């Protein structure tokens, strides 16, 4: 997502063409990259959340890609998202090409976001129309409907006019309408002209400020959502159990003022805003602080804390249906879990995340069962209590 605090003197984000040199630029930069291997698909789901939508898209399209699925990145871009539904488009990228774009982006001080090159000119045709962009080596056409990219074509060694004509014909044959057309040639465009086009696009459709085809951008967004969701769920539980007063007394009530910031700040920034300090592991640290504020002592409170921690870790594992907790026993020796998982990697990830929350977690008796899954036993205890959780 773009850093709105860092703009150039004209008040616009800095738009640069890939390969034009980036060493002296900083913050608020959009790298326009000529992706040669990119596919776009629309989506609409009756749920929201970056990680949930991305998982659903992988389930839908990975089987169609066969062995090449491991080389494809799935990056959703949302044009609409509320509590009940979400819609937008999926960018399917080539991992090698994305890595090249991200390497170039690293040369920009403070980082930047990555767009397909033609998208900077969407303001000239939006909300519906065709953009054709060329740099002399390749021609790229992008068709947008209601500001949502729905078609992406790349042609090498052709004239922009020919590619535009063939793309319009294709759109009409598919039952679409394409009346607004704009052609951009980066060879004949000054830096100031590029900034003007980009600024116009952002002004007309601010949602594009959230577009980022780098894998880092999507991963950060998912981390924000996980931390925000975790803090919200824990705080609601604290309210029901009468612990909100403790949160206020402990100075933790500041998390509420960070709700508006959570959608655009990194997880570390959200943690610092909420708790007034920095942490290299914001998710684990937030869980520890909220758990400490909510623990009122006694065996029942300790059991509740442990169950909340196990539940939170379970929900933070992507595709958590790959792990199933069948039995949980709780006593002075800790919590004993018996469950199944799709593989040892999932088991060890679950164990590692519990240890990040301050527990001592040990796995044993891992066995392969019919169907290819694995059954495991895991003991979870307080690392500072020599095998018990009663002191938590």
Secondary structure, 3 states (H helix, E strand, C coil): CCCCCCCCCCCCCEEEECCCCCCCCECCEEEEECCCCEEEEEEEECCCCHHHHHHHHHHHHHHHHHHHHHHEEEEEEEEEECCCCEEEEEEEEEHHHHHHHHHHHCCCECCEEEEEHHHHHHHHCCCCEEEEEECCCEEEEEEEECCEEEEEEEEECCCHHHHHHHHHHHHHHCCCCCCCEEEEEHHHCCHHHHHHHHHHHHHHCHHHHHCCCCHHHHHHHHHHHHHHHHHHHHHHHHHHCCCHHHHHHCCCHHHHHHHHHHCCCCHHHHHHHHHCCCCCCHHHHHHHHHHHHHCCCHHHHHHHHHHHHHHHHHHHCCCHHHEEEEEEEEECCEEEEEEEECCHHHHHHHHHHHHHCCEEEEEEEEEECCCCCEEEEEEEEECCCCCCCCCC
